[in-house]
């Protein structure tokens, strides 16, 4: 009987860890969300300054490689790079640009977290985003890692609302790119957002 109970407990722990694995690694990285937003803007501006003379002739992968080179020269970005970091692939970024809704549905996230993502993407006032922040903080169905990730993208959405008066389609792609990268590392999350913002600026 004791062996049976042990096996049941072990199985439930394993299942719980599998649902949250994609974001658990992010808990150890302590960069604040406002710093992440600032870093995204800094990297976009530095890339633009370096490539201001170039026209839009580079392939998507070439743009990604250029942005990664810029990012890896930035001390604040290097602090986010862990052993799980990998260079972004054009096919993944293109999937977000072409169909961000499908890219979101394919992310390795639990439904409860995805539902909050959809809610915040459709929330267009700071007051309502603040209310959503409290709701997420008090939701016991979410893991700490999921809460942290959702709070990060709420902050990104706040920046969009403050900048545009609302979040547009490119802002949505940027947030989904951030989430896709966050399933790997915070560095991947930041760089994905930088890539999508740069592509937006080129269009």
Steps between C-alpha positions, in 0.01 A plus 500: 500500500782739590665426166175575319455835678863591427453419130181709483672797666803466275277483192305810597820695564632397159181605322493835678862570411436415133225762469723775634844399367497758222502792742658360818851587384402867482439524875874510563554800273430813697497772234193714558241540228562873466868421441397246237288765324787746517745240369271418207483868401877545545584207273254614233652850502859370489422274207329786318799730559741239362289419195343837419657506151375154403182441305266208563700249294610267780329166551315439824777272627761764416304760699474254790876435487576874494273561798650212694850637438387839632332340801803289593705820525258643758597418864138511621405240238798277578381480861185325373682241289504152654599156375145456363539799267495426127509725196152587368395334175330683216235230469382561858490878464325474163233276656417780746493767230279296267251371759556615857181331625617161374848562644341572840285188487811292424698632798584258778275669757211382712150607392448706816805712413406529131156625597661782696724581203196535274329717761790739542553529124142630480535733800561855381503719813753531779226477763375170361855367470557591866185309594619202296834514680323456834286217365808313376689557825211345696434205267607182679471295181808673361855405594739770618686476169178543301400800712839662448483448124146638477596804706794563268283504190241717677778754545583475129132554416496804729792646303304444178186662640698798630680535166214443258184551700438130435680182409517437125564182302878544504489548878313170523763327287772644723337366815450155348861507381607587853298206635641262242854600594420479870437126465880487457664788686439864590768589244303324227185681614666841475669425168178372342325823597791700358486308172128553454519869593783548249302326225201721585717811463617380157144465371 
